């Protein structure tokens, strides 16, 4: 299985990047990351980890090191962009950075195009940014740490400009964030040669329930449709009872 580490940018005490009508980059990046995780897990071809799954702070280099230490095949750092203008009315779109130490330009270009098309913004394309202090190194610490640690493929995705009102409106829409995740997952699957067709159309949670059914741990097939619901005590008890009965028989 391919190993993908997803890094929701910012979080915790680092939540100052906010759009003109209240979009918070740290929260949007986390939501996109969680959705991307689910899309990738649903294929059955990926192991997926997140650098954070809640609103906590991590240092930028720490995130890249986590991907390297796990042995990730691909590291994705999720972000939304800002122009630096007091009132951004002109700069919008998707752009994707890859490491100056890696040849991921084509992957970055495909990713940028797919996201831009999925949500209806401008494709700003593939980019690299070299450090001006340390030539040959990456400007972004999260990319540089992952590259130095040996991660073979690294992307930092700026999904849209949260300080542009039209882009911010897209980012605030849960359906558009899901569209971003689906577009990213499709590009990742093509890159690794993973087929997204011919499956049983169950998401990863439903597949767990299906496996429990196959093992005889549960007997109610309607639970597949309830797989996305919050686990309750009756569910846990029912599973425990079934396991107990199997062991006693």
N, C-alpha and C positions, 0 to 999 in steps of 0.2 A: 504494500500500500504506500502511496505517496504521502509525505508528511508536509502539511501546510500550517505555518504559524501565522495567525492574524493578530495584528497589533492595533487596537482602537486608540488612536492618538489622544494625548492629553488626559484629563481626568483628575479627580481629587482636588487638590489645591490649585491645579492648573486648568481653570475653567473661564479664563478671561476673554476667550475668542467667541464673541456673540454677534449675531446678525442684527440688522436695524429693527427687526420686529420680534426679536427674542430667541432666535435659533441659537443653540449652544453647540459648538463644534464637538466638545468632548462627548456629549450625549448622543449626537447624531452619528458620530464615528462608532460608538459602541453598538448602537442599534443596527447599523449597516453590517458591522462585524459579526454580530450574533446571527443575523439573517444569512450572511455568506457561509458561516459555519454550517447552518442547517442545510443549505443548498448542497454543499460539498459532501456532507455526511450522507445525504440521501442517495448519492451515487453508489455508496459502498466501496469506493475506490480510494478514499482518503482518510488518513488520521488527521485530526484538526485540533489545535490548541490555540487559545487566546492568551495574550500577555496579561490581559485583565478582563474579567467578566462583570465587574462592578465598578462603581465610581471611586477608584483609588488612584493615587499618584505613583508613577514609576518614572525613573530617569530615562532619558532618551537612549543612552548607550546600553543601559540595563535591558531594554526591550530587545535590541539587536543581539545582545549576548544570550538572552533566553532562547532565541531561535537557533543560534549556533550550538549551544550546549545540548539542545534537544535533537539536533541533527536534521533540521528542517530542509526539505528540498526546495521550498518556496517560502519566502517571507513577504507578507503584505502589510504595510503600514497604512492604515486608513485615516484620511484627513479631509477637511474642507478648507478652502482657500480664502485669503483676504488680500486685497490690493494694496492696503496701506493708505488709501485715499480717505479723506474725511467724509466724502460723499461719493461713493462709487456708482456711477451711472453708465459706465462704458466697458468695464472689464469683467468678463464672465466666462464660464466654460470649464471643461475637464482637462487636466494635464497629469501626466504620470512620469515620475522620476525613476530612473534606474541607476545603479552604481557605475561610477567611472571605471571601476575595476572589473566590470562584467559586460558581456555582449548581449544585453537584454533589450536592445533598442526596438526590435521588431515586436517583442512581447509587449513592451510599454506602449508602442503605437497602437497595437490592436486593442489593448485594454482601454486606452483613452477614447478611441473611436467608438467602441462598443458601449461604454457608459454614456457618452455624449448623445449617441443615437437613442439609447434607452429612455433617457429623461427629457430629451429635446433641448439641449444646450449646445454650445460651440465646442468643437474638438480642437483643443490647443496642442495635442500631440505629445510625443515622447520627448523627455528632457533629461539632461544630466547637469549636475552642479558640482564643480570642483572647488575644494577649499582654496582660498587665497593665501592662507597662512601656511598650509602644508600641501604643496603641489603634489598631485598624484593621489591625494586622499579625497574622500567625499566630504562635501560641506555639511550635509545632514548627519548628525551623530548616530542616529538610529540606523541609517543605511551603512555608514562606515563601520560600526561595530559588528553588524551582521556579516559584512564582506570580510572584515579582518578575521572573523571566526570561521570562515569557510562556507557560509551558506551560498549555494550555487546560483540561486535566482532570487532577486530582491527588487521589490517595487514599493515606492511610496506614492499613494494615489491621492491626488487632490480632486475630489469628486465634482466639486462645483465651488463657486465663490459665494460664501455665506454673507459677504458684505454687499452683494449686488441683489437688489430686491427680487428680481425675477428668479435668479438662481436660489435665493434663500427660500422662496415659496416652494420650489421643487423639493428642496432638502427637508422642509417641514412636513411634507406629505408622506405618510407612511407607505403608501402605494409606490411612490417614486423611490423611496429608500429600498423597498423590496425589489424594484426594477433594477436598481444599481447592483444589488447583491446577485440577482439572477444573471445580469450581464457579465459581471466579474466571474461568476462560477462557470459560465459557458466558455469564456476565454481560457480559464484555467484548465477546464476539461479538454478543450482542443489542444492546448499546449502539451498536456501529458498523454494525449491519445486516449482519453477516457470517453466511452460512449455514454450518451445521456438518453439513448433510446432503448426500447425493448424491456424496460424494467417493469415492476409490478405497480409503479406509481405510488408506492407508500413512502411517506417521509421517514426520517430516521427513528422518530419516536414510535411510529406505527410498526416499523420493522421489529422493534424490541418486543412490542405486544404480540406480533405475529410469531416471533420465536418462542415466546412463552406459551402460546397456543400449541405450536408444533411440539414442544416438550411436554405438553400436558399439564403445565403448571397452572394454567387457567383454562376455562372451558367456554367462556362467554365471548363469542366472536364480535359482539357489538362493542367490546372494549377497544377494538381497533379504531373505531370512529371517535372514541373518547380519549385517544392517546395524547392530544394536546391539552387536555384539561389538567388543572392542578391536582397532584396526587393527594388522596384523602386517606384517612385512617382505615376506612372500610376496604379500600383497595389493597393497602399493605396487609391488612389482616386476612383478606381473601387469598392473597398469594401465599402468605405464611401457612394458612390452613391447608391449601393444596399441596404445598411442599411436605407438610407434616403427614398428610394422608398418603402421599407417594412413598415416604420413608417407612410408614407403618405397614404398607401392603406387601 
